[in-house]
Amino acid sequence: MVKHTEIMKMREEEIGKLIHHFSRQTDGYENPKIVTIGGYALRAFTALSRYTRDCDFVLKKPKGWNLDRIRKLLPKDLSIEAFEKKDNYGSLRCVKLLRVAPTKSYSTTAE
């Protein structure tokens, strides 16, 4: 049986890959401007023993939907679970299944 800490480490590695991917694809989060929020953002101010299940980002909608651009920049191994645009806000939720045992899969999410 896989230990819970091993699963959390796998999630952290995948979130780290996603953060680096978006950094490369958006000129260091400048085009469009993206900010990491939520539990993962708190990691900058807390001990490394704190784990999170997801990584949340926020970005503005200055002219048109940057959310559409982000959707196109997603790594191929992420599945879109929800994509919604309202008048002045939108959301995109992605999931990646991680294989940790021959018969079990666990997921990590990015919003």
C-alpha positions in Angstrom: 0.0 0.0 0.0 1.3 3.5 -0.9 1.8 5.8 2.1 -0.2 9.0 2.2 3.0 11.1 2.3 4.1 9.5 -0.9 0.9 10.5 -2.6 1.2 14.0 -1.3 4.8 14.2 -2.6 3.6 13.0 -6.0 0.9 15.8 -6.0 3.5 18.4 -5.1 5.8 17.3 -7.9 2.9 17.5 -10.4 1.9 20.9 -9.2 5.5 22.1 -9.4 5.6 20.9 -13.0 2.4 22.8 -13.8 3.8 26.0 -12.2 7.0 25.8 -14.2 4.9 25.0 -17.4 2.8 28.1 -16.9 5.8 30.2 -16.1 7.5 29.2 -19.3 4.3 29.7 -21.4 3.4 33.1 -20.0 6.8 34.8 -19.8 7.1 34.3 -16.0 3.4 34.9 -15.4 3.5 38.3 -17.1 1.7 37.6 -20.4 -1.0 37.3 -19.3 -0.4 38.3 -15.7 -1.2 35.4 -13.4 -1.1 35.2 -9.6 -1.0 32.0 -7.5 -3.5 32.1 -4.6 -4.8 29.7 -2.0 -3.0 26.9 -0.1 -0.2 26.6 -2.6 0.6 30.3 -2.4 0.8 29.9 1.4 3.7 27.5 0.9 6.0 30.5 0.4 5.3 31.5 4.0 4.9 28.2 5.8 7.1 25.1 6.5 7.5 22.7 3.6 5.6 20.0 5.5 2.3 21.6 4.5 0.7 19.9 1.5 -2.1 20.9 -0.7 -4.3 19.0 -3.2 -4.6 21.8 -5.7 -3.1 24.9 -7.1 -5.3 28.0 -7.6 -4.5 30.9 -10.0 -6.2 34.2 -10.7 -5.9 36.5 -13.7 -7.7 39.6 -14.9 -10.0 39.9 -17.9 -8.8 43.2 -19.3 -10.0 42.8 -23.0 -11.3 39.5 -24.0 -10.8 36.2 -22.1 -7.3 35.3 -20.9 -9.0 32.2 -19.7 -9.3 31.0 -23.3 -5.6 31.5 -23.8 -4.8 29.6 -20.6 -7.0 26.8 -21.8 -4.9 26.5 -24.9 -1.6 26.5 -22.8 -2.6 23.5 -20.7 -0.3 20.5 -20.7 -1.7 17.6 -22.7 -1.9 15.4 -19.7 -4.5 17.6 -17.9 -8.2 16.9 -18.4 -10.7 19.8 -18.3 -13.3 19.1 -15.7 -15.2 22.4 -15.9 -14.9 25.5 -18.0 -17.3 28.4 -17.4 -17.4 32.1 -18.4 -19.9 34.5 -16.9 -20.3 38.3 -17.5 -17.2 39.4 -15.6 -15.6 36.2 -14.3 -14.9 32.7 -15.3 -13.3 29.5 -14.1 -11.3 26.5 -15.4 -10.9 23.4 -13.4 -8.4 20.7 -14.6 -7.7 17.2 -13.3 -4.8 14.9 -13.7 -5.0 11.3 -12.6 -1.9 10.0 -11.0 -1.1 6.2 -10.9 0.2 5.2 -7.5 -0.7 1.5 -7.4 -1.6 -1.1 -10.0 -5.3 -0.8 -9.1 -5.8 2.7 -7.8 -5.6 6.2 -9.2 -5.7 9.5 -7.3 -6.3 12.9 -8.8 -4.8 16.4 -8.4 -6.5 19.5 -9.6 -5.6 22.9 -10.8 -8.1 25.8 -10.9 
